Amino acid sequence: MTTNDYIILASQGIHARPATVLIRLVKNFKSAVSLKRGDKIVRLNSMLNILSLAIKGGESITVIVEGEDEVEAAQAVGLFFTEQLKEL
C-alpha cells in the first residue's frame, strides 16, 4: 500500500471536471485508488464519491493506492495533484 498527502493547489478545489479526469486516470490501473479527507475515505471510481468529499482549494488530502501496479498509479495520481489539477 502506498499513501501520499497533497495540498489542493486549485483554488476551486475538486469539482466535476477534475473529478472526471481523475476517474479516467485511475481506470488505467489495476490498483484500487482511494481518497481520504479527514475521517472519510472513498474509492476513486465514482463522481459522486469524489464530490461527496467537498474538497476545497488549500485543503489537505491523502491518496491511498493498493494493488499490483500501485507505484505507477501513485506516480500518475501524484502528477495529477501537483501539476494538472491547477490547470483544470
N, C-alpha and C positions, 0 to 999 in steps of 0.2 A: 504494500500500500504506500502511495506517495501522497503527501499533503503539502500544499503551498498556500501561503497567505498573500493576499493582494489588496491594495487600496484602489477603489474605483476612481479612475482619473477622469472619466467623462462626467461633466457637470450635471447632465440629465440622468445619470445613473444607468441602470439596465432597464430598458423599455422594450417594446415589441421588436423593433428592428435588430438591436444587438442580440436579443434572445433567440431570434430566428437564425442568425449567423452562428451563434454558439451551438444550437441544436444540430445544425448541419455539420458543423466541425466535429462534434463528438460522435456523430454517426459513422465517421470514417474509421473508428477504432473499435476493437472488440472489448476493451476495458469499460467497466462501469465508472462513470464520472458523476460526482455529486458536488453540490454547492452548499456551503454552510454559512449561515448568518445568524449570529447569536446562538441560540439553542436549537434552531430549526435546520434540518438537513433535507435537501430534495435532490432527486435524480435529475440530470440534465437531459431528459428525454421528452419533456413536455413544456410547451409555452406557459401553461397555467402554473406548473411547478415553479418555474423561474420567476414569473411575475408575482407569485404569491409571497415571495421574499421581500418585495418592495424595496429593492436595493437602490439607494440614492448615491449621488456623487460624494466622494470623500469617505464613504464607509469602508470598513474592512470586511473581507470575506475570506473563506477558506475553500480551496478546491481539493477534493479527495478523489484520487484515481486508483482503481484497483482492478488488476487483470493482467493478461499476458503481454500486452503492449503498453503498459502503464507509463513507462519512461517517455516514449514517443508522444503519447496522449497528453501527458503532463506538460511537455515542452510546447506542444501546439496550443494548448489552453493558456499556458503562461504567456505565449506570444500574443494571443488574443487580448488578454487583460492588460499587458504592458504597452502594446503598440496599436492594435487595431481598434479597440473599443473607443478610444478618444476620437477617432475619425468617423464613427457612426452616428 
